[in-house]
Amino acid sequence: MRAKTLQERGLDFARAAEVFGGLHVARPTHGGKSNESRFVTAGFLDGRLVVMVWTPRGETRHVISMRFAHAKEQKLWKEEMEGSR
């Protein structure tokens, strides 16, 4: 998935720590087929809002997907970020 996301979207999972290190919000989401704990997080990368789905794996976060936020959802995520300050 990392290579595909990098090729198709220009986003690298290896940069997820930058999103977590800045202003971001996270909320739990469904666990998919495996029923594991999953979270959706929105934050900024190079000044653009990105949305990631990830799961905790021991001491690390395993990124499942990463994409740029759609125009309609940007307002909602930004409002949630303002409320979390």
C-alpha positions as CSV (number, residue, x, y, z in Angstrom):
1,M,0.0,0.0,0.0
2,R,2.8,2.4,0.8
3,A,4.3,2.3,-2.7
4,K,0.8,2.5,-4.3
5,T,-0.1,5.5,-2.2
6,L,3.2,7.2,-3.0
7,Q,2.8,6.6,-6.7
8,E,-0.9,7.5,-7.0
9,R,-1.2,10.2,-4.4
10,G,2.3,11.5,-3.8
11,L,2.0,10.7,-0.1
12,D,4.5,8.6,1.8
13,F,3.4,6.6,4.9
14,A,6.9,7.2,6.2
15,R,6.0,10.9,6.8
16,A,3.0,10.0,9.1
17,A,5.0,11.1,12.2
18,E,5.0,14.6,10.8
19,V,1.2,14.6,10.8
20,F,1.1,13.2,14.4
21,G,3.8,15.8,15.5
22,G,1.7,18.7,14.4
23,L,-1.9,19.9,14.9
24,H,-4.1,16.9,14.4
25,V,-7.3,15.2,15.6
26,A,-8.0,11.5,15.9
27,R,-11.1,9.5,16.4
28,P,-11.8,5.7,16.6
29,T,-13.4,4.0,13.6
30,H,-14.5,0.5,12.7
31,G,-11.9,-2.2,12.8
32,G,-12.5,-3.6,9.3
33,K,-12.5,-7.3,8.7
34,S,-10.0,-8.1,11.5
35,N,-12.0,-6.1,14.1
36,E,-8.8,-4.5,15.3
37,S,-8.6,-1.1,16.9
38,R,-8.4,1.5,14.2
39,F,-8.3,5.3,14.2
40,V,-8.8,8.0,11.6
41,T,-6.6,11.0,12.0
42,A,-6.6,14.3,10.2
43,G,-3.6,16.6,10.2
44,F,-1.3,18.7,8.1
45,L,1.5,17.7,5.8
46,D,3.3,20.4,3.8
47,G,0.4,22.7,4.6
48,R,-2.2,20.4,3.2
49,L,-4.8,18.5,5.2
50,V,-4.4,14.8,5.0
51,V,-6.5,11.9,6.4
52,M,-5.0,8.7,7.6
53,V,-6.4,5.4,8.9
54,W,-4.1,3.5,11.2
55,T,-3.9,0.9,13.9
56,P,-1.7,0.6,17.0
57,R,0.9,-2.2,16.7
58,G,2.8,-2.5,19.9
59,E,4.7,0.7,20.3
60,T,4.1,1.9,16.8
61,R,1.3,3.1,14.5
62,H,0.7,1.0,11.4
63,V,-0.7,3.3,8.7
64,I,-3.3,1.6,6.5
65,S,-4.2,4.5,4.2
66,M,-3.3,8.1,3.7
67,R,-5.0,10.6,1.4
68,F,-5.5,14.3,0.9
69,A,-8.8,15.6,2.5
70,H,-11.6,16.3,0.1
71,A,-12.8,19.9,-0.1
72,K,-16.2,19.1,1.7
73,E,-14.5,17.4,4.7
74,Q,-11.8,20.0,5.2
75,K,-14.1,22.4,6.9
76,L,-15.4,19.7,9.3
77,W,-11.9,18.5,10.2
78,K,-10.6,22.0,10.7
79,E,-13.6,22.8,13.0
80,E,-12.9,19.7,15.0
81,M,-9.2,20.8,15.3
82,E,-10.2,24.2,16.5
83,G,-12.4,22.6,19.2
84,S,-9.6,20.4,20.4
85,R,-7.1,23.2,21.1
